[in-house]
Amino acid sequence: MKGIVIALTLVFAVSGHAYAQSTLSLQEKCLVSAKKYVLEHIDSYGGKWGSFSTEEGTYQNHFESHYNKRLHKCFIKIICFFWRTNKKLNWDYTIQVYDVSSGKTVGVYSQSCPQSKARFRNGKYECDVYWGIPGKKTVFFKTYESTSEQEKFEALIKSYMDE
């Protein structure tokens, strides 16, 4: 009986290790695919990745990739912050999630904050906030507090980027 328990323990340990290696391999392949996706769409994000400045303003772009085991798909989450320094000072912040293999949009969060006296109240600028999950929900409004809306969006995309 003790020998059977040891044998079963070894079988489960080996199969668990193989599963972990398989998942790691899929995550690595997903990262390679995500990098390729980024390079194909780089012009949409100021032509570079990371933090850099142009005549128009300052960019901070980065991405995360994730292989979702439940859906058997690779997803990319692209986060961009752009601070405009030209005629009208304002900033844009976006989060975009895509299925890497199909290129389909999973969700988009966008926050644009024009800095004008007309849109300034209590030390904060009013921002235009849009977020949407295709086929599920779309929200657009103006607000001085956009943090809770970003949290709602992040909660909806969590199932794509965490499993």
C-alpha beads as a LAMMPS data file, in Angstrom:
LAMMPS data file: protein, C-alpha beads

163 atoms
162 bonds

1 atom types
1 bond types

-500.0 500.0 xlo xhi
-500.0 500.0 ylo yhi
-500.0 500.0 zlo zhi

Masses

1 110.0

Atoms # bond

1 1 1 0.000 0.000 0.000
2 1 1 2.825 2.404 0.893
3 1 1 4.432 1.685 -2.490
4 1 1 1.206 2.577 -4.327
5 1 1 0.956 5.904 -2.468
6 1 1 4.573 6.736 -3.345
7 1 1 4.018 5.775 -6.998
8 1 1 0.867 7.900 -7.241
9 1 1 2.643 10.818 -5.582
10 1 1 5.419 10.591 -8.179
11 1 1 2.911 10.413 -11.051
12 1 1 1.080 13.523 -9.839
13 1 1 4.349 15.370 -9.179
14 1 1 5.690 14.583 -12.663
15 1 1 2.400 15.433 -14.410
16 1 1 2.115 18.681 -12.388
17 1 1 5.667 19.613 -13.382
18 1 1 4.917 18.855 -17.056
19 1 1 1.748 20.966 -16.872
20 1 1 3.672 23.873 -15.325
21 1 1 6.350 23.618 -18.041
22 1 1 3.651 23.451 -20.732
23 1 1 1.938 26.551 -19.320
24 1 1 5.281 28.365 -19.098
25 1 1 5.990 27.482 -22.727
26 1 1 2.570 28.829 -23.759
27 1 1 3.192 32.057 -21.805
28 1 1 6.563 32.443 -23.562
29 1 1 4.972 31.877 -26.989
30 1 1 2.278 34.392 -26.074
31 1 1 4.922 36.980 -25.173
32 1 1 6.658 36.466 -28.547
33 1 1 3.313 36.864 -30.354
34 1 1 2.469 39.960 -28.288
35 1 1 5.808 41.579 -29.148
36 1 1 5.124 40.903 -32.831
37 1 1 1.648 42.439 -32.460
38 1 1 3.181 45.524 -30.826
39 1 1 5.716 45.982 -33.630
40 1 1 2.971 45.696 -36.269
41 1 1 0.892 48.407 -34.544
42 1 1 3.650 50.670 -33.214
43 1 1 2.611 53.692 -35.298
44 1 1 -0.642 53.864 -33.347
45 1 1 1.371 54.584 -30.212
46 1 1 3.747 57.351 -31.258
47 1 1 6.188 55.076 -33.087
48 1 1 8.063 53.807 -30.015
49 1 1 7.599 51.908 -26.773
50 1 1 8.588 52.969 -23.286
51 1 1 8.902 56.599 -22.206
52 1 1 9.888 59.222 -24.770
53 1 1 9.144 62.790 -25.860
54 1 1 8.271 64.322 -29.226
55 1 1 7.281 67.813 -30.330
56 1 1 3.660 66.874 -29.605
57 1 1 4.227 65.643 -26.090
58 1 1 5.462 62.888 -23.797
59 1 1 4.510 59.231 -24.167
60 1 1 4.634 56.384 -21.684
61 1 1 3.645 53.135 -23.409
62 1 1 3.932 49.568 -22.236
63 1 1 2.184 46.258 -22.654
64 1 1 1.528 43.020 -20.812
65 1 1 0.823 39.655 -22.411
66 1 1 -1.021 36.732 -20.885
67 1 1 -1.867 33.250 -22.111
68 1 1 -5.323 32.400 -20.759
69 1 1 -5.422 28.651 -20.016
70 1 1 -9.209 28.500 -19.769
71 1 1 -9.804 30.183 -23.147
72 1 1 -6.617 28.824 -24.787
73 1 1 -5.827 32.289 -26.142
74 1 1 -3.098 34.892 -25.919
75 1 1 -4.153 38.395 -24.868
76 1 1 -2.285 41.672 -24.845
77 1 1 -3.040 44.648 -22.608
78 1 1 -1.615 47.899 -23.972
79 1 1 -1.378 50.874 -21.620
80 1 1 -0.615 54.316 -23.042
81 1 1 -0.275 57.683 -21.382
82 1 1 0.200 60.763 -23.549
83 1 1 0.759 64.258 -22.169
84 1 1 0.287 66.870 -24.913
85 1 1 2.534 69.910 -24.801
86 1 1 1.330 71.698 -27.935
87 1 1 -1.483 74.273 -28.286
88 1 1 -3.914 72.803 -25.761
89 1 1 -2.396 71.177 -22.730
90 1 1 -4.191 67.939 -22.002
91 1 1 -3.524 64.273 -21.482
92 1 1 -4.896 60.967 -22.675
93 1 1 -4.751 57.626 -20.906
94 1 1 -5.861 54.403 -22.585
95 1 1 -5.963 50.714 -21.787
96 1 1 -6.647 48.373 -24.691
97 1 1 -6.994 44.592 -24.546
98 1 1 -6.802 42.453 -27.685
99 1 1 -6.887 38.785 -28.620
100 1 1 -3.433 38.551 -30.211
101 1 1 -4.193 35.821 -32.761
102 1 1 -7.397 37.336 -34.158
103 1 1 -6.637 41.005 -33.440
104 1 1 -10.174 41.391 -32.061
105 1 1 -10.755 44.017 -29.405
106 1 1 -11.646 42.616 -26.004
107 1 1 -12.035 45.996 -24.310
108 1 1 -10.990 49.641 -24.390
109 1 1 -10.764 52.247 -21.640
110 1 1 -10.031 55.829 -22.633
111 1 1 -9.700 58.926 -20.508
112 1 1 -9.056 62.340 -22.048
113 1 1 -8.639 65.395 -19.889
114 1 1 -8.508 68.745 -21.691
115 1 1 -6.990 71.275 -19.328
116 1 1 -9.046 74.398 -19.654
117 1 1 -10.339 76.801 -17.039
118 1 1 -13.895 75.912 -18.038
119 1 1 -13.285 72.286 -17.056
120 1 1 -11.437 72.909 -13.783
121 1 1 -13.241 72.549 -10.451
122 1 1 -12.033 71.872 -6.885
123 1 1 -8.447 71.303 -7.999
124 1 1 -9.387 68.722 -10.661
125 1 1 -10.039 68.728 -14.396
126 1 1 -13.194 67.251 -15.855
127 1 1 -12.321 64.268 -18.034
128 1 1 -14.103 62.512 -20.878
129 1 1 -14.212 58.824 -20.027
130 1 1 -15.156 56.044 -22.406
131 1 1 -14.921 52.347 -21.863
132 1 1 -16.417 49.438 -23.630
133 1 1 -16.479 45.683 -23.928
134 1 1 -17.743 44.793 -27.452
135 1 1 -21.178 43.228 -27.290
136 1 1 -21.470 43.738 -23.533
137 1 1 -21.245 47.299 -22.301
138 1 1 -20.286 50.794 -23.426
139 1 1 -20.044 53.808 -21.140
140 1 1 -19.296 57.437 -22.026
141 1 1 -19.527 60.418 -19.692
142 1 1 -17.730 63.405 -18.260
143 1 1 -16.426 63.167 -14.724
144 1 1 -14.005 64.600 -12.197
145 1 1 -13.552 61.163 -10.590
146 1 1 -12.589 58.548 -13.168
147 1 1 -10.838 56.089 -10.838
148 1 1 -13.989 54.064 -10.099
149 1 1 -14.748 53.695 -13.820
150 1 1 -11.248 52.417 -14.507
151 1 1 -11.696 49.917 -11.668
152 1 1 -14.973 48.702 -13.236
153 1 1 -13.232 48.240 -16.578
154 1 1 -10.264 46.441 -14.982
155 1 1 -12.682 44.082 -13.208
156 1 1 -14.320 43.186 -16.538
157 1 1 -11.048 42.416 -18.308
158 1 1 -9.537 40.565 -15.346
159 1 1 -10.900 37.208 -16.507
160 1 1 -8.896 37.561 -19.744
161 1 1 -5.617 38.635 -18.150
162 1 1 -5.508 36.569 -14.928
163 1 1 -6.631 32.991 -15.616

Bonds

1 1 1 2
2 1 2 3
3 1 3 4
4 1 4 5
5 1 5 6
6 1 6 7
7 1 7 8
8 1 8 9
9 1 9 10
10 1 10 11
11 1 11 12
12 1 12 13
13 1 13 14
14 1 14 15
15 1 15 16
16 1 16 17
17 1 17 18
18 1 18 19
19 1 19 20
20 1 20 21
21 1 21 22
22 1 22 23
23 1 23 24
24 1 24 25
25 1 25 26
26 1 26 27
27 1 27 28
28 1 28 29
29 1 29 30
30 1 30 31
31 1 31 32
32 1 32 33
33 1 33 34
34 1 34 35
35 1 35 36
36 1 36 37
37 1 37 38
38 1 38 39
39 1 39 40
40 1 40 41
41 1 41 42
42 1 42 43
43 1 43 44
44 1 44 45
45 1 45 46
46 1 46 47
47 1 47 48
48 1 48 49
49 1 49 50
50 1 50 51
51 1 51 52
52 1 52 53
53 1 53 54
54 1 54 55
55 1 55 56
56 1 56 57
57 1 57 58
58 1 58 59
59 1 59 60
60 1 60 61
61 1 61 62
62 1 62 63
63 1 63 64
64 1 64 65
65 1 65 66
66 1 66 67
67 1 67 68
68 1 68 69
69 1 69 70
70 1 70 71
71 1 71 72
72 1 72 73
73 1 73 74
74 1 74 75
75 1 75 76
76 1 76 77
77 1 77 78
78 1 78 79
79 1 79 80
80 1 80 81
81 1 81 82
82 1 82 83
83 1 83 84
84 1 84 85
85 1 85 86
86 1 86 87
87 1 87 88
88 1 88 89
89 1 89 90
90 1 90 91
91 1 91 92
92 1 92 93
93 1 93 94
94 1 94 95
95 1 95 96
96 1 96 97
97 1 97 98
98 1 98 99
99 1 99 100
100 1 100 101
101 1 101 102
102 1 102 103
103 1 103 104
104 1 104 105
105 1 105 106
106 1 106 107
107 1 107 108
108 1 108 109
109 1 109 110
110 1 110 111
111 1 111 112
112 1 112 113
113 1 113 114
114 1 114 115
115 1 115 116
116 1 116 117
117 1 117 118
118 1 118 119
119 1 119 120
120 1 120 121
121 1 121 122
122 1 122 123
123 1 123 124
124 1 124 125
125 1 125 126
126 1 126 127
127 1 127 128
128 1 128 129
129 1 129 130
130 1 130 131
131 1 131 132
132 1 132 133
133 1 133 134
134 1 134 135
135 1 135 136
136 1 136 137
137 1 137 138
138 1 138 139
139 1 139 140
140 1 140 141
141 1 141 142
142 1 142 143
143 1 143 144
144 1 144 145
145 1 145 146
146 1 146 147
147 1 147 148
148 1 148 149
149 1 149 150
150 1 150 151
151 1 151 152
152 1 152 153
153 1 153 154
154 1 154 155
155 1 155 156
156 1 156 157
157 1 157 158
158 1 158 159
159 1 159 160
160 1 160 161
161 1 161 162
162 1 162 163
